[in-house]
Amino acid sequence: MSIALERSAPAPGAVPPGAGAGRRVWRRLRRRPSAVAAAAVLALLVLLALAAPLLAQLTGQDPNTYHDDLVDSARGGVPVGSFGGISADHWLGVEPGTGRDLFTRLLYGARISLLVALGAVAVQMFVGVAVGLAAALGGRIADQVIGRFTDVMIALPMLVIGIALTAVVPPDFPRPLLLVLIIGLLDWGGTARMVRAQALALRGLDFVDAARLSGRGRLSIARRELLPSLAAPVITYAAIKVPTAIVAEASLSFLGVGVKPPTPSWGQMLSSAQTWFRADPAYVLLPAGLLFATVLAFTVLGDAVRTALDPREGSRLRVGTRKERKG
């Protein structure tokens, strides 16, 4: 990941700062069918998640209402009917053992998974950018101290610490907010390293030296000179980190320390579905498929954004138009 090193003479094809930069990036993204498809998938998921209460009202179902008559108690709670109890009232069937509507639970689960992931990435970017800039501009001793602290944070096992923290936090503390803080405050090390490396590359350039000679302080230089140049790599890195945050939330919920029932999340549904794989495969495949599609879409879109912001960087996924792959 790289950015243009000189403002006065940007590299050919790189997106320079200015009003037309956004339009140029948009045009490059539109030329990549994979990016358009990934953005469409994510837009649909976000729209469905936001419209979950409206869709639940439309179907006449509630994600937490039990339907004992829709499960066969003689068979251990397997849904009555084929394909997990799919019917005109329950579009994707019902949950084994409880009979709760699976369609509405998946919609409300998407709200939790996306909200936690995006909130955690926002915390990661804020902390990582602040720490990375402090290391790059704070002098040699500050750089060494912050660097060692960052190494420790990267080495910490996030899942283990997350399990420990959820055990000591009061039970009435909002679990989605707790997951945002755990994932965000334990996984900013990579962002800090990236920002430090980019800031060190920019620190010795002419426009930064000119700002320093004009008497401006470090905070002003970071805010007005470095941050605009760091916007492209930070946005790209944030898009790439969203899938990691989604998987982390699903892992914590799968282990039983994430969102507490009856609030649904995809990881929690996978955790309870592992005992129903043979009796009701749809209950496992639906949340797993949505989780896979979301992570894949964010990964493809993040890679496309990275290439659109700096075309000199080739796509790691090798997806896109034939013309772009040749170029």
C-alpha positions as CSV (number, residue, x, y, z in Angstrom):
1,M,0.0,0.0,0.0
2,S,1.5,3.3,-1.1
3,I,0.6,6.9,-1.7
4,A,2.0,9.6,-3.8
5,L,5.1,11.0,-2.2
6,E,5.1,14.4,-3.8
7,R,2.1,16.7,-3.9
8,S,3.5,18.9,-6.6
9,A,4.1,16.0,-9.0
10,P,1.8,13.1,-8.3
11,A,2.5,9.7,-9.9
12,P,0.7,9.0,-13.2
13,G,-2.7,7.6,-12.5
14,A,-2.7,8.3,-8.8
15,V,-5.7,10.1,-7.4
16,P,-4.6,13.7,-6.5
17,P,-6.4,15.7,-3.8
18,G,-9.1,17.9,-5.2
19,A,-12.8,18.1,-6.1
20,G,-12.4,15.7,-9.0
21,A,-10.7,12.9,-6.9
22,G,-13.9,11.4,-5.8
23,R,-15.4,11.3,-9.3
24,R,-12.2,9.7,-10.6
25,V,-12.3,7.0,-8.0
26,W,-16.0,6.4,-8.7
27,R,-15.3,6.0,-12.4
28,R,-12.6,3.4,-11.7
29,L,-14.8,1.5,-9.3
30,R,-17.6,1.4,-11.9
31,R,-15.3,-0.2,-14.4
32,R,-14.8,-3.2,-12.1
33,P,-17.8,-5.6,-12.2
34,S,-16.6,-7.3,-9.0
35,A,-16.6,-4.0,-7.1
36,V,-20.1,-3.1,-8.4
37,A,-21.4,-6.6,-7.4
38,A,-19.8,-6.4,-4.0
39,A,-21.2,-2.9,-3.4
40,A,-24.7,-4.1,-4.5
41,V,-24.6,-7.0,-2.1
42,L,-23.5,-4.8,0.8
43,A,-26.1,-2.2,0.0
44,L,-28.8,-4.8,-0.1
45,L,-27.7,-6.3,3.3
46,V,-27.6,-2.8,4.9
47,L,-31.0,-2.0,3.5
48,L,-32.5,-5.2,4.7
49,A,-30.9,-4.7,8.2
50,L,-32.3,-1.1,8.4
51,A,-35.7,-2.2,7.3
52,A,-35.9,-5.2,9.7
53,P,-38.7,-3.8,11.8
54,L,-40.7,-2.9,8.7
55,L,-40.2,-6.3,7.1
56,A,-41.0,-8.0,10.3
57,Q,-44.3,-6.1,10.5
58,L,-44.9,-6.9,6.8
59,T,-44.5,-10.7,7.4
60,G,-46.5,-10.5,10.7
61,Q,-43.7,-12.2,12.6
62,D,-41.5,-11.3,15.6
63,P,-37.9,-12.5,16.0
64,N,-38.5,-13.5,19.7
65,T,-42.0,-15.1,19.5
66,Y,-42.0,-18.8,20.2
67,H,-44.2,-21.1,18.0
68,D,-44.4,-24.5,19.8
69,D,-46.9,-25.8,17.3
70,L,-44.3,-25.4,14.4
71,V,-41.8,-27.8,15.9
72,D,-42.1,-31.6,16.5
73,S,-41.5,-32.2,20.2
74,A,-41.4,-36.0,19.6
75,R,-38.3,-35.5,17.4
76,G,-36.5,-33.2,19.8
77,G,-37.8,-29.9,18.3
78,V,-37.2,-30.4,14.6
79,P,-39.4,-27.9,12.5
80,V,-42.6,-29.4,11.1
81,G,-42.5,-29.5,7.3
82,S,-39.9,-29.6,4.7
83,F,-36.8,-27.3,4.4
84,G,-36.9,-26.2,8.0
85,G,-40.6,-25.4,8.0
86,I,-40.7,-23.0,5.1
87,S,-44.2,-21.7,4.5
88,A,-46.1,-18.6,3.4
89,D,-45.9,-17.2,6.9
90,H,-42.3,-18.2,7.5
91,W,-40.3,-17.5,4.4
92,L,-37.1,-19.1,5.5
93,G,-38.5,-21.6,8.0
94,V,-38.4,-21.5,11.7
95,E,-35.7,-22.0,14.4
96,P,-35.5,-25.6,15.7
97,G,-36.6,-26.1,19.3
98,T,-38.3,-22.7,19.6
99,G,-40.2,-22.2,16.3
100,R,-39.1,-18.5,16.1
101,D,-39.2,-17.1,12.6
102,L,-35.8,-17.5,11.0
103,F,-36.2,-14.7,8.4
104,T,-36.7,-11.9,11.0
105,R,-34.0,-13.3,13.2
106,L,-31.5,-13.2,10.3
107,L,-32.5,-9.6,9.6
108,Y,-32.1,-8.5,13.2
109,G,-28.9,-10.5,13.4
110,A,-27.5,-8.6,10.4
111,R,-28.1,-5.3,12.3
112,I,-26.0,-6.5,15.3
113,S,-23.2,-7.9,13.1
114,L,-22.9,-4.9,10.9
115,L,-23.3,-2.4,13.7
116,V,-20.7,-4.0,15.9
117,A,-18.2,-4.4,12.9
118,L,-18.5,-0.9,11.7
119,G,-18.4,0.6,15.2
120,A,-15.3,-1.5,16.0
121,V,-13.5,-0.4,12.8
122,A,-14.3,3.2,13.6
123,V,-12.7,2.9,17.0
124,Q,-9.7,1.0,15.5
125,M,-9.1,3.8,12.9
126,F,-9.4,6.6,15.5
127,V,-7.0,5.0,17.9
128,G,-4.6,3.6,15.3
129,V,-4.3,6.9,13.4
130,A,-3.7,8.8,16.6
131,V,-1.1,6.4,17.9
132,G,0.6,6.1,14.5
133,L,0.9,9.9,14.1
134,A,2.2,10.2,17.6
135,A,4.9,7.6,16.9
136,A,6.0,9.3,13.7
137,L,6.0,12.8,15.0
138,G,7.0,12.3,18.6
139,G,10.7,11.8,18.3
140,R,12.9,8.7,18.6
141,I,12.2,7.8,22.2
142,A,8.4,8.2,21.8
143,D,8.6,6.2,18.6
144,Q,10.4,3.3,20.4
145,V,8.0,3.3,23.4
146,I,4.9,3.5,21.3
147,G,6.3,0.9,18.9
148,R,6.9,-1.6,21.7
149,F,3.5,-1.0,23.1
150,T,2.0,-1.5,19.7
151,D,3.8,-4.8,19.4
152,V,2.4,-6.0,22.7
153,M,-1.2,-5.1,21.6
154,I,-0.8,-6.9,18.3
155,A,0.5,-10.0,20.2
156,L,-2.4,-10.1,22.6
157,P,-5.0,-12.9,21.9
158,M,-8.2,-10.9,21.3
159,L,-10.6,-13.7,21.8
160,V,-9.1,-14.8,25.1
161,I,-9.1,-11.3,26.4
162,G,-12.6,-10.7,25.1
163,I,-13.9,-13.8,26.9
164,A,-12.2,-12.6,30.1
165,L,-13.6,-9.1,29.9
166,T,-17.1,-10.2,29.2
167,A,-16.9,-12.3,32.3
168,V,-16.2,-9.4,34.6
169,V,-18.3,-6.7,33.0
170,P,-21.7,-6.2,34.7
171,P,-24.4,-8.1,32.9
172,D,-26.6,-5.0,32.4
173,F,-23.9,-3.3,30.2
174,P,-25.0,-3.2,26.6
175,R,-23.3,-6.2,24.9
176,P,-23.1,-4.6,21.4
177,L,-21.3,-1.6,22.8
178,L,-19.0,-4.0,24.8
179,L,-18.1,-5.9,21.6
180,V,-17.4,-2.7,19.8
181,L,-15.0,-1.6,22.6
182,I,-13.3,-5.0,22.9
183,I,-12.7,-5.5,19.1
184,G,-11.9,-1.8,18.5
185,L,-9.5,-1.3,21.5
186,L,-7.6,-4.6,21.0
187,D,-7.1,-4.6,17.3
188,W,-5.7,-1.2,16.4
189,G,-2.1,-2.2,16.2
190,G,-2.0,-2.9,12.5
191,T,-3.6,0.5,11.7
192,A,-1.0,2.3,13.9
193,R,1.9,0.5,12.1
194,M,0.5,1.4,8.7
195,V,-0.1,5.1,9.7
196,R,3.4,5.4,11.2
197,A,5.1,4.0,8.1
198,Q,3.1,6.3,5.8
199,A,3.7,9.4,8.1
200,L,7.4,8.7,8.2
201,A,7.5,8.6,4.4
202,L,5.7,11.9,4.3
203,R,7.6,13.7,7.1
204,G,10.7,14.4,5.1
205,L,8.9,15.8,2.0
206,D,9.1,19.4,1.0
207,F,5.6,20.5,1.9
208,V,6.0,19.1,5.5
209,D,9.4,20.9,5.8
210,A,7.8,24.1,4.6
211,A,5.1,23.8,7.2
212,R,7.6,23.2,9.9
213,L,9.8,26.1,8.8
214,S,6.8,28.4,8.9
215,G,6.5,27.8,12.6
216,R,3.5,25.5,12.7
217,G,3.4,22.9,15.5
218,R,3.3,19.1,15.2
219,L,-0.5,19.0,15.8
220,S,-1.1,21.5,13.0
221,I,1.2,19.6,10.7
222,A,-0.5,16.3,11.4
223,R,-4.0,17.8,11.0
224,R,-3.4,19.9,7.9
225,E,-0.6,18.2,6.1
226,L,-0.4,14.5,7.0
227,L,-4.0,13.6,7.5
228,P,-5.2,14.6,4.0
229,S,-2.4,12.5,2.5
230,L,-3.2,9.6,4.8
231,A,-6.9,9.5,3.9
232,A,-6.6,7.1,1.0
233,P,-4.6,4.3,2.8
234,V,-6.7,4.7,6.0
235,I,-10.0,4.4,4.1
236,T,-8.6,1.4,2.2
237,Y,-7.4,-0.3,5.4
238,A,-10.7,0.4,7.1
239,A,-12.6,-1.4,4.3
240,I,-10.2,-4.4,4.6
241,K,-10.6,-4.5,8.4
242,V,-14.4,-4.7,8.4
243,P,-14.5,-8.4,7.5
244,T,-12.1,-9.1,10.3
245,A,-14.4,-7.3,12.8
246,I,-17.4,-9.2,11.5
247,V,-15.6,-12.6,12.0
248,A,-14.4,-11.5,15.5
249,E,-18.0,-10.6,16.5
250,A,-19.3,-13.9,15.2
251,S,-16.5,-15.8,17.0
252,L,-17.3,-14.1,20.3
253,S,-21.0,-14.7,19.9
254,F,-20.3,-18.3,18.8
255,L,-18.3,-18.9,22.0
256,G,-21.3,-17.6,24.0
257,V,-19.7,-14.3,25.2
258,G,-21.1,-12.0,22.6
259,V,-24.7,-10.8,22.3
260,K,-27.0,-12.4,24.8
261,P,-30.3,-14.1,23.8
262,P,-32.9,-13.3,22.9
263,T,-31.1,-10.6,20.8
264,P,-30.0,-12.5,17.6
265,S,-26.7,-12.3,15.8
266,W,-25.3,-14.5,13.1
267,G,-22.5,-15.9,15.3
268,Q,-25.0,-16.7,18.1
269,M,-27.2,-18.5,15.6
270,L,-24.3,-20.5,14.4
271,S,-23.5,-21.5,17.9
272,S,-26.9,-22.8,18.6
273,A,-27.2,-24.4,15.1
274,Q,-24.2,-26.7,15.5
275,T,-26.4,-29.4,17.2
276,W,-29.0,-29.2,14.5
277,F,-26.9,-29.7,11.4
278,R,-28.2,-33.2,10.5
279,A,-31.8,-32.6,11.5
280,D,-32.1,-29.1,9.9
281,P,-29.2,-28.1,7.6
282,A,-30.9,-24.8,6.6
283,Y,-30.6,-23.5,10.1
284,V,-26.8,-23.7,9.8
285,L,-26.4,-22.8,6.1
286,L,-28.4,-19.6,6.2
287,P,-26.5,-17.6,8.8
288,A,-23.2,-19.2,7.6
289,G,-24.0,-18.2,4.0
290,L,-24.9,-14.6,4.9
291,L,-21.7,-14.3,7.0
292,F,-19.6,-15.6,4.1
293,A,-21.3,-13.4,1.6
294,T,-20.8,-10.3,3.7
295,V,-17.1,-11.0,4.5
296,L,-16.4,-11.7,0.8
297,A,-18.2,-8.6,-0.4
298,F,-16.3,-6.3,2.0
299,T,-13.0,-8.0,1.0
300,V,-13.6,-7.6,-2.7
301,L,-14.8,-4.0,-2.3
302,G,-11.9,-3.1,0.0
303,D,-9.4,-4.4,-2.6
304,A,-11.2,-2.5,-5.4
305,V,-11.1,0.7,-3.4
306,R,-7.4,0.3,-2.7
307,T,-6.7,-0.2,-6.4
308,A,-9.0,2.7,-7.4
309,L,-7.2,5.1,-5.0
310,D,-3.8,4.1,-6.3
311,P,-3.8,2.2,-9.7
312,R,-0.1,1.5,-9.3
313,E,-1.1,-1.1,-6.7
314,G,-2.3,-4.2,-8.5
315,S,-5.3,-6.1,-7.2
316,R,-4.4,-8.9,-4.8
317,L,-7.5,-10.8,-5.8
318,R,-7.0,-10.4,-9.5
319,V,-10.6,-9.6,-10.2
320,G,-12.0,-6.9,-12.4
321,T,-12.2,-6.2,-16.1
322,R,-9.9,-7.7,-18.6
323,K,-8.6,-4.3,-19.6
324,E,-7.6,-3.5,-16.0
325,R,-5.8,-6.9,-15.6
326,K,-3.8,-6.2,-18.8
327,G,-2.9,-2.7,-17.6
